[in-house]
Amino acid sequence: MPHRDARNENLRNIAIIAHVDHGKTTLVDALFKQSGTFREGKETAERLMDSMELERERGITIAAKNCSVTWKGIKINILDTPGHADFGGEVERALSMVDGAILLVDASEGPLPQTRFVLSKALQAGLKIIVIINKIDRSDARPLQVADQVSDLLIDLDATEEQLDYPLLFADGRSGIAKRDLEEESSDLSVLFEAILNEIPAPAYESAAPFQMLVSDLSYSDFLGRLIIGKVVNGSARARESLVCLGEKDRRMPVNVSKLQVYAGPALIETLEARTGDIVVLAGIDDVHIGDTICTRDNPKALPRIAVDEPTVAMRFAANTSPFSGLEGKFVQSSKLKERLEKETLKNVSLQVENAADGDGFIVKGRGEFQLAILIETMRREGFELCVGRPEVIYREEKGKRTEPIEHLAVDCEELFSGIVTEKLSKRKGRMVSYVNHESGRVRLEFSVPSRALIGYRDEFLTDTKGTGIMNSYLTGYEEYRGDFPQRFTGSLVCDRRGEAVAYALFNLEPRGSLFCVPNDKVYEGMIVGEHNRENDLNVNPCKEKKLSNMRASGKDDNVILSPVLPMTLERAIQFIREDEMVEVTPKTIRLRKRILNASDRKIAEKRAG
């Protein structure tokens, strides 16, 4: 460990970590307003840091983002991190740039599994923690009990003595107030600003060391090209200075910085010099990867690379080969798909892309099905057409035995539904580890379950708990394979021809199962139009019209009433399909289909496999 003998007292770097929907982006909004980042009377959007369209729609943070505020002349760089374990790669990148973290916990829900996941990463990095119990204005808030739970969680995660000596604040992020005691009167967040300045250490550095910067994030600008985001660990640099990039396997590449920028509020401003400890954005450097070190040419010295957890889920991405290919999207070629996926791996350290062994498409490996679903949704909005397969967990061989990823699952549901949840999860090789009754009609169950058990279970869980259940999970590690279990108990209704769905045909198919299409939907051979009640697949004709005869008028009996069809979402489609099925994703439509479209070809393939 290098000896760091100096600190930049004019700066603080912090990350805000919390579970999904515990209010961290709203708190950052309040910090902006009270620090004078915006002039009086200026209208600003809510949840300013959720800049992606998908983040605003879903109310979650997907990508870690940087911003800064100034308080009493000291600049505070703030990183808003994702709360979902699937975006753990974003969290690890963000934590490499900071010296402390604010742990935000909902005053009613308490610390949830993904709080635990992100907090464990912060503690491993040796960061100083400030704990905030947020949303104390909720009618069901229980701030003191939640404060005790946070303390227990820190002890459970092996926090050091120094980390356990944390400041505890109570806040209402929406109203923009924070206080040290529940009885205290407060009208602003000055208590939080003071805690950041007094408790979070200023960035330390070696005064004699030359310039070193760790590349923690990559972005892209239409005007400036590739942007490199990272923390200046030692020394300082100026724009247009000649530097060198140290990559993996001692790869060296000379670089010339065309523009140097720092954060001022949520925006970037140009600066002439990057100082130690600051989070800067460099432009004009092309071939660089996350984890590389930018340093001086005279004294090149690499910093330790960012370590990222291994991916646990793999999914097949392939070009769209359906008869409707190219009708709705701009990018349909396999080469364009590969180019886009490789571009994603440059920005997202937790994703890996490989060519499929059978030559049909690419295997994308990530942290979870949700992370991959967000990638697919993003590509779809960019105009891509593609087909994706079912998510598969990545197994490992350890000491000659097959091991699989195991997750810790926490379920919060009404006591009435605890029996069906326990029964379903035990069938999927889940083991209950805890049962807590809150005496409020709701119970908290905790299970140890294989990751593959949760693929396709979320929709079933919502149905079983009448939409009132909450489930969250995080990866605990790998254990010996727990055995097989059926993934789906139903088959598919597969269309046997190309055409348009007809109400008469769909009405007659309803007794066979639940349908996914409505009258006038375009269909093709091999497309899945519904879920069969039985285990086997059934080839059906949804285009069949009623035969007319000279005995009755053509309009007679035409007024059939169909059951309403639930619109197909991307997550629902991914969770529904089996190994021999795919999801066809276009900018306008999501369809389910068989990998082999022709019925007779499917039979031949089944015989060969059997």
N, C-alpha and C positions, 0 to 999 in steps of 0.2 A: 504494500500500500504506500503510495507516494506521500511524503510529508508536506502537508498544506499549511503554510505559515502565515497566510494573509486572508482577509475576508473583504468582500465588497459590501460595505454596510448600507449603501444606497439602493439595495435591491433585495427582494424576497421572491422565491419561486415556490408556488404551492399547487397541489392538485386537489380537486374536489371529488371525493369518492362517495358513492351512495348506491343503493338499490334503484332499480327502475321506478320512476314516479315518486321518489321521496323528496323532490323539490329542488335539486341542485341547480338546474338551469334557471329557475325562477329566482333563486338566491343570487346568482351571478348578475341577473338583471338589476336587482336591488343594489348590489355593490357598485355597478356602473352609475346608477342614478345618484347615489349618495356621495360618490367620490368626485363628482363634478365632471365626469367623462363627457356628458352631454350638456349643452347649454340649456338654460331655463326655458321651458315652453316648447322644446323640440319634441315632436312626436316620435316615439320609438315603438317597434313591434314587440309583442310579448315573446318570451323565450328566444331572445336575440341570438343566442349561441347555437340553437337548433336551426342551422342555416340550410340544411338539406331538405328538399320537399318531403322525402320519406320520413324524416325525423319529426316534422311538423304534423304530418298525418297520423303517425303512430304514437306521438307523445313520448318518444324515447330518444336517447342520445346514441348514435351509431358510431360516429367518428370522433376521436379525441380532438378538441380544438383549443387554440391558444387565444389569450387576450391579456390586456393589462389594465390596471387602475393605479392612480397615484394618491397616496395619503401622507400628509405632512412631509412632502418632498421626497418620499421614498416610493420607488416604483415596485408594484407587486404584479408579477406575472402569474396569471391564473390559467390552469389547464382543466377544462371541463371533460371528464372522462366518462365512457359508457358504463352503465350499471349492469349490463348483461354479460354473463360469463362467456357467451359465444364470441364476444368482441374483446377477449382477454389480450389479444395481440396489441390492440389499441392502448389498453391499460398499461402494459409493460413498456411500451414506447414512451408514454406520457410520464411514467414514474422515473424514467432515466434522466429527465430534465429538471426534476424538482428536489427540494431539500426538506419538504414537509407536506403534510396532507390534512385536509379538513374532512373528517368523517361525519356525514350527514345521515341521521336516522329519523324515520317517521315516529312521532310521539305516540301513535296508536299501534302501528304494525310491528315496531321494534326491529332489531337487526334480522334481516332475511338472508337466505343462503347465498345470494350473489353479493351481498354486503360482505359476507365472510370471505368469499373468493377474492374480491378486490382488496380488502383490508389485509389479508394474509400476504399479498404481493407487496403492499406498502411496508408492512413490518419487516419482511425479508430484506427489503431495500434499505432498512435502517432509518426510515423517515420519522421525524417528530410528528405526533398526531394531535390535532385539536378536535374534540368531539362536540357536535352540535345536535341537540334534540330539536328537530324542526316540526312545524305544524302543531304548535302547542295550543292553537285556537280551535282545533277539532273538538267536536262534542264528546268523542270517545277517547280523547288523549289521556295517556297515563305516563307522563314524562319521567317520574321518579322510578317507576318499575323498569321502564325502558333504559334508563341510565344504569341501573343495576345489571340489566342484561348485557349492555355494551361492555361493562367492566368484566363480567364473566367471560364474554367472548374474547376480549383481549388476553385474559389469563389463559384461556383455552388455546389461543394461537401462539403461546409462548412469547408474549411481548416482554421486552427487557424492562428492568426497574425504571429506567429513564422514560421509556415509552408509556409505562403505566402511570407515571406522574403527569397526566394530561390535564389541560384546562377544559372544564365542562361548561358549555353555554346552552341556553334555551332560546329558540328563535321562532319567529313567524315570518318566513321568507316572503310571503305574498304581501304582507304589510310592511316589510322592511325593518323589523325590530329584532334586537338580540339583547339578552341580559344574562348575568351570572347567576341570578337567583330568581325563582318563580315569583316571589313577592315583590321584586324590584320593579320600579316604574321605568319604562324605556320608550323612546320615540324614534330611535335610529339604530344603525349597525356599528356605532363607534366602538362599542365593547369588542366586537369581532375584529375590527381594523387594528385596535391596540393589541389584541391577543396575537394576531399575525406578526406584527412588528416585534413584540417582546418574546414570543415563544418559538417562532420558526427561525432557525439559524440562517444568517446571511451566507451566500455562496462562498465556499472556501477554495483557495487556489494556491499554487506554488508561485511565489513572486518572481523567482529566477527562471521559470519554465517558459519556453517559446509558445506561440499560438497553437492551440489544439481545440478542435470542435468535433463532437460526436454527432453523426447524422441520425436523428431520431424519427424524422418524418419526411415525406416527399409530397409535393403538390405540383400543380401545373397551371400556368397562366398563358392565355392566348397571345399576350404581348411580350412576355419575358421568357417563355418556354419553361423548362424544368425548374422548380423551386425546391431548395433544400432547407429543411428546418432542423435546428438543433441548438444545443446549449454550448456556449463558449466555456470550456473547462479551465483553460489556462491562457494567459497572454491576451493580446488584442490584435485585430486585423482591420485593414482599410479597404475600401472599394478599389477595384482594379489592381489589387495586389496579386502577385504571382504566388500561388500556393500549390500543394500537392495533395492528392487523395490517396489514402492507403486503404486498399480493399482486402478481400479474403485472400489467403495464400500469398501474402506479401505483395500483392499487385499494386503497382504505383502508376499514377496517372497525373500529369501536370494539369492544373486547372487555373482559370483566370476568372475572377469574380467580376461580373459586369455591373452588378447592383447589390447593395447591402441594405436590408430593411429590418426594422424592429416593430413590435406591437405597441400601438397606442389605442387603448380601448379595444374594440373588436377589429379595428382596421390596421393596415400596415403603413408605416411612414419610412421614407428614405433617411439613412444616416450615413455619416462619413466614416465612423469607426465603431467596431463591435468590441465591447468591453467584457472582461471576465465575468462569468455568471449570467450574462444576458442571454435570452432566447432570440436568436436571429434567423433571418431568412436570406439565403444567398441565391442569386440568379446568375445564369450564364454557365452552369456546369451540367453536362449531359449524362455521361456514363457513370452514375454513382448509385449506391445501394444503401438501404437502411443498415446501420451498424458500422459503416465506413468512418474513417477519421480524416478530417481536413486539417492540414498542418503546414508549417513553413517548409520551403524546399531545403533550407540550410540544415535544419535539425528535425527530420521526419521521425515521428514517434507515435505508434498506434495506441489507441485507448482500448480497453476491453469491450468486445462486441456485445450488443443487446442479446440476452438469452431469452428465447421464447419457448413456451410449452409446445410439445409435439401435437399435430392434429389428431383428432379421434374419429372423424367422420369423412367418408369419401363419397363422391357423387359423379356420375357420368354426364358430361356435357357433349352434345353432338349437334351437327347441322340438322336443320329441319328437313326431313325427307317425305313429309306428308304430301298428298295431292294438292293441298292448298298453300304449299311453300311459295314464298315470294309475293303473296298477294297483299300483305299488310306491312311488312317490315322493309327497312332499307338495307340491312346487312344480313345476308343469308349464307354466304360462303364460309366453308370450314376455316379457310386461312384468316378471314376477318375475326372469326370467333377465337382462334388461337391467339391472334395479336392482342385482342381485348383482354383475354384471361392473363396473358403474360404481363400486360400493363398493370393489371390489378395486383399481381404478386410483387411488383416493384413498390407499390404503396402500402400493401398489407402483408406484414412479415409473417402472419400466422397462416397464410394460404400457400399451398403448393400445387403446381400443375404438372401432370405427366401425360404422355401419349398413352392411350388405352392399349393393352396388350394385344387385343384382337384387331387393332387398327381402326375401330369405329369410334371416333371422337376422342375426348380427353377426360382424364380422371382428375377432378379437383378435390383436394383434401383441405379440410378446415376444422374449426373447433366444434361446430354443431350445425344442425339442420337449419336453425334460424339464421345463422351467419350466411349460409349458402343461399337461403331464400331471399335475403336482402340483396345479395349480389345479382341473382337472377332478375329480381324486380328492377334493380338499377339498370341492368343491360336492356331489359324489355323497354324501359322508358327512353333509352337511347336509340331505339329503332332496330334492335336485334331480334331475329327469329332463331329459336333453338329448341332442341329436345333435351330433357333431362331425365335421368333415371332415379330410382329409389335411393335414398341415403343408406349407405352401408357402414357399419362401424369398422374401424381398423383394428384387426387382431394382432397380437404379438406372440412370438415364440420365446418362452423363457424356460430354461433348463428342460427342454424337450416337451414342455406342456404349452397348450394354447391358452393365452390369457386375453381378457377383454376389458374394455373400460367400464368402470363402475361409478355410478353417480349417487350422491346423497340427495334424496328427494324430500322436500318438505311440502306437506299438503295441509291447507287450512280450509275446512268445510263444515257444514252443519252436521251435528251429531247423527242425524237421521241417515246421512249418506256414508258414514264411515265404514259400514259393513260392505257395501258394494265396491268401494274404492280398495279396501283391503283384499277382497276376493279377487278383483281384476289384477291387482299388482302381484299377488302371490302366484297366480297362474303364469305371470310373466317373469317368474323367478325372483320377485322382490322379497325382501325380508324386513319386517317392521323392527325398528330400533327404539322408537319412542312414541308414547301416546299421552298427550296432555289435554285435559278437559278444562277449558277456561270458565266453566260454570255460567256461560252466557248463551248456551245453545250451540256454540261452535267448538270444534276440537282441532288440535294440531297433531298431525301424524307425521312421523319421519321414517323413511325407508332407505335401505341400501338396495339399489336396483341396477341391472345392466343397462348401459346406454341404449342398446338396441330395443329394450322394452318400452322406451319412451317415444320411439319413432312410431307415429300413427296413434299414440294413446291420448294425446292432448284433446282432440275432438271428442273422443269417447268419454273422457273425464268430464268435460263440460256438459255433455248430455246426461251423464249419470248424476251429476250434482245440480242439475237444472240451471246451469249457468252461474251458480253462486260460489263454486269452489275456486281456490287459488293454488297453483302448484309452481314451485321453483326448485331448481336443482343446480348442483355444481359437481365437477369431476373430482373424485377422491383418489383415483389411481387405477391400477390394473390388478385384477384377481383372476384366478383360474376360471375357465369357461364354465358357466353354470348349467349348460344343457339347452336342448332345443325346446321351443314352444311355438304354437301356431301364431303367425303375425296377423292373419285376417281369416275370419270364419265365413266370408262370403265370396262369391265369384263376381264376374263382370258380365254385363249385357253388351255384346259386341256387335256393331253394325256390319251387315254383310254386303252392302252396296253403297254407291255414291248417289247423292240426291238431296232432297229437302225433307225434313221431318214433317209428318202430317199428324194432325190432332187425332184422327180416327185410329191410326196405328199406335200412337203413344197411349191412348186411352185403353187399348187392349193389352198393352205391355205393362201397365201399372200393377196388375196383380203379381207380376213376376219379380218386382223389386222397386227400388226408388230410382227415379230418372234424373239425368243431369241436363237434358236438353228440352227445349220448348218448340212448339210448332214453328215452321219456317226456318229453323236452324239448318245450316248446311252441314251434311254429314258425309263420311266416306268409309270405304271398307277398312275394317280394323280399328275404327274409332270406338271408344267406350262411351255408350250413351246412358248407362245406368249401372246400379249395383244389384246383382242377382241375389235373390233370397237364399239360394242354396250355395254350396261350396264350389260347384263347377261353373265354368264360363258357358254362356249361351249365345249363339249367333242369332240375331234378330233382324227384322226389317222394319225400321221406323218410318219408311217412306210409303208403306202400303196404303193405297186409297180404297175407299169403299166401292165395291162393284155396283154399277148401276143396272137396273133391269127395267123392262117396260111395264112392270107391275107397280112401281112406286116412284114418286117424284124424286128428282136428284137432291132437293133440299131437305127431304125427310130424314129425321134422326141425325142431322148434321151437328146439332148444338150439343156437343159433348163438353163436360166440365172436367178439366184436369186438376190434379192436386198441384199446389204451388211448388215451384222448383227453387231450392236454395242456390243462389249464384255461386259458381265455383271460384274459390280463392286459390292463390298459389300455394299457401301452406297446406290447405285442405287437400289439394291435388297431390302434392308431394307425399303427404302422409298416407293417402289412400292406395297408391299404386303398389303392385307386387313386382317381383324381380323381372318378369317378362313384359312389363308395361313401362310406358314413358309419359311424360307430360310435355305436350307441345305448347310452347310459350311464344306468343307474338305480341306486338304492341297493343293490339285490341282484344285478343281472345286467349283463353286458356282452355285447351282441350286435353282429354285423356285418350291414349291410344295404345295398341299393342306394339311391341318392338317390331314384330313381323306382321305386316298388314294383311297379307293374303291368307285366307282361312286354310287352304290346302297346304300352303308352305308351313303354316303353324303346326299342322298335324304331323308333317314329316319331321319337323324339328323336335316335336315332343317324343316321337318314336325313337329318334336317334339318341335323345337325352335319356330316355327310359331304358 
